């Protein structure tokens, strides 16, 4: 018996920007997705990740769908587990980060 899953991982990012997935080795923007987890490693204390349901770098407050704060020092790793079906983004996933060295999202 095999298990199939539609859960995917984004491309790992090191700065603010559009979350992307790999399709046949080519990066493409994630559009419609349920965000299940957010993983991040801090480069400084008081790191923050804000995720917006949009394409582009507008970071419009009305489109904010997730805001996570973590870390008391550099190099701390944190996982934000989002319950149930996660947070739905139907336009795109733009992440704005402060004090985070690397991060990714798990989505389906």
NORNORLIN-V999253 format. One record per backbone hydrogen bond with DSSP energy under -0.5 kcal/mol. NH is the residue of the N-H (numbers start at 1). CO is the residue of the C=O. E is the energy in kcal/mol with one decimal. If there is no record, write none. Layout:
nh->NH co->CO e->E
nh->NH co->CO e->E
This chain:
nh->8 co->107 e->-3.6
nh->10 co->105 e->-2.6
nh->11 co->20 e->-3.1
nh->13 co->103 e->-2.6
nh->17 co->95 e->-2.5
nh->19 co->93 e->-3.4
nh->21 co->28 e->-2.7
nh->23 co->21 e->-0.5
nh->23 co->26 e->-2.8
nh->24 co->22 e->-0.5
nh->26 co->23 e->-1.7
nh->28 co->21 e->-2.6
nh->30 co->19 e->-2.4
nh->31 co->29 e->-0.5
nh->33 co->89 e->-2.4
nh->35 co->33 e->-0.6
nh->35 co->87 e->-3.3
nh->36 co->34 e->-0.6
nh->36 co->106 e->-3.2
nh->37 co->106 e->-1.5
nh->38 co->80 e->-1.8
nh->39 co->104 e->-2.4
nh->40 co->78 e->-2.3
nh->41 co->102 e->-2.7
nh->42 co->76 e->-2.8
nh->43 co->99 e->-2.3
nh->44 co->99 e->-1.3
nh->46 co->71 e->-2.4
nh->47 co->70 e->-1.6
nh->48 co->98 e->-2.7
nh->49 co->68 e->-2.5
nh->50 co->96 e->-2.6
nh->51 co->66 e->-2.7
nh->52 co->94 e->-3.1
nh->53 co->63 e->-2.7
nh->54 co->52 e->-1.6
nh->63 co->60 e->-2.1
nh->64 co->61 e->-1.5
nh->65 co->51 e->-3.0
nh->66 co->51 e->-1.4
nh->68 co->49 e->-2.9
nh->70 co->47 e->-2.2
nh->75 co->42 e->-3.3
nh->76 co->73 e->-1.0
nh->78 co->40 e->-2.8
nh->80 co->38 e->-3.1
nh->81 co->79 e->-0.7
nh->82 co->36 e->-2.7
nh->82 co->80 e->-0.6
nh->83 co->81 e->-0.6
nh->86 co->83 e->-2.0
nh->87 co->35 e->-1.9
nh->89 co->33 e->-3.1
nh->93 co->30 e->-0.9
nh->94 co->52 e->-2.3
nh->95 co->17 e->-2.7
nh->96 co->50 e->-3.0
nh->97 co->95 e->-0.5
nh->98 co->48 e->-2.4
nh->101 co->41 e->-2.6
nh->101 co->99 e->-0.5
nh->102 co->41 e->-1.3
nh->103 co->13 e->-1.9
nh->104 co->39 e->-2.1
nh->106 co->37 e->-2.5
nh->107 co->8 e->-2.5
nh->108 co->34 e->-1.8
